Amino acid sequence: MKRWLICVSVLAVVLILVVAGCSPAPEEPAPVTPTPAPEEPAPVTPTPAPEEPTPAPEEPAQPEEIYLQFYSPAPVRSGAYKAIVAMGEMLNEKRPGITAAWKSYAVPQSFNDAAGGIDSMDPELKKNSFAWSMASFDFSMARDGAGPADHNYVNKHPGLMWIGTVESQAWGLVTYDPDIKTFKDLAGKTIGGTAPGGSPPTVLNAILKAAGVLDQVTYKGGGPPDFGKWMQSGEIDALNYGQAVEDEDGVWHTPPMPMGMILGRQTYWVELTQETIDKVNADPTVGFDISSVTIPEGAIFLPPSPLHDPENPTVNPPMDATVLKWNNALTAWDTTDEELVYDLLKFFAVDNVEEWSEAMGSLQSPELLAGRGYQGLTEDMIHPGALRFYQEQGVEINLEQ
């Protein structure tokens, strides 16, 4: 029994060993390759956004080129014509964007005059056209389409607008004869002056008619070169070309031309009476009104010159002289741009007033431009650009009735 147990035990051990030897040996685990840590991404340098091109500096806006045309009824080489030349040259030299030109209508008749000539233009050109040295008589007649036969405005020009009175002067008949005191004393006499058809003989005829002597007077028309010769030779008894201008200081000056014509003898001014003025203004066929101005005795300043001996009084009146008041203006049209008119007045009467005054022969300040009103001028006749200019300057326009 004991032997059998031993045999069983041994057999069990053998079986265990056999089973153990038949079982496959456990596989060794495959070596584990360590997974490398993920590389940190390289820092990305941001690509700069493409720079927007720097805009080129804007060119300053160029002013629109403006072409201006100045007209004057005065003849070439006259003071009034030289004035428009001076204005045009100043603008061409000092005012970029403006090109100015000028033209004379020496003997205004029908449409051959400052207003009619401009009004017959193409409307686009007329907008930048200005009538210079336009007498108040012409201004009224042109607007109303009026005037005597030799100085008639065929059509009405209600679009003609006042800008400023550039000159206000005394205008009258001068004579060597102390017995010719008023226009009534001219009966049977010969008067010299500019050719018929212009403003001076037109106004003279209205005055002679009112004085009742128009059909008793002989008129001799010509030009300035003739006047001195006629006066000194006695071919004429009076000359319709006497001129004197009062400056801002109350001093009266006379232009060299008429002074030279009557040089060497005492000259008298023919008086324009209020009675005659009233008759002219009441005449419906005349087409304009007139007024007078008085030159005080001895008030005219006569600078020494080759034409004048300061010891000789010549045109300096020996007594107060009441004569015709003659206003000349710069005018435009109701189609003329308001800003252009405003800028022109500012250019001449403010920015370049000294140079302009020197060219004109007297001060051209806003006060004087506005203070020299036209006979019969009303606010609706004033260009809006001019009205705005005077309002901004604090200057009240003198509206003469």
Salt bridges, closest charged atoms under 4 A:
ASP119 OD1 - LYS126 NZ 3.06
ASP119 OD2 - HIS157 ND1 2.84
GLU124 OE1 - LYS127 NZ 3.06
ASP138 OD1 - HIS151 NE2 2.41
GLU235 OE1 - LYS220 NZ 3.98
ASP247 OD2 - HIS253 NE2 2.98
GLU275 OE1 - LYS184 NZ 3.98
GLU275 OE2 - LYS279 NZ 3.65
ASP283 OD2 - LYS209 NZ 2.99
GLU338 OE2 - ARG388 NE 3.04
GLU339 OE1 - ARG388 NH2 2.82
ASP343 OD2 - ARG95 NH2 3.80
ASP351 OD1 - LYS346 NZ 3.23
GLU355 OE1 - LYS94 NZ 2.65
GLU392 OE2 - ARG388 NH1 3.77
GLU400 OE2 - LYS325 NZ 2.92
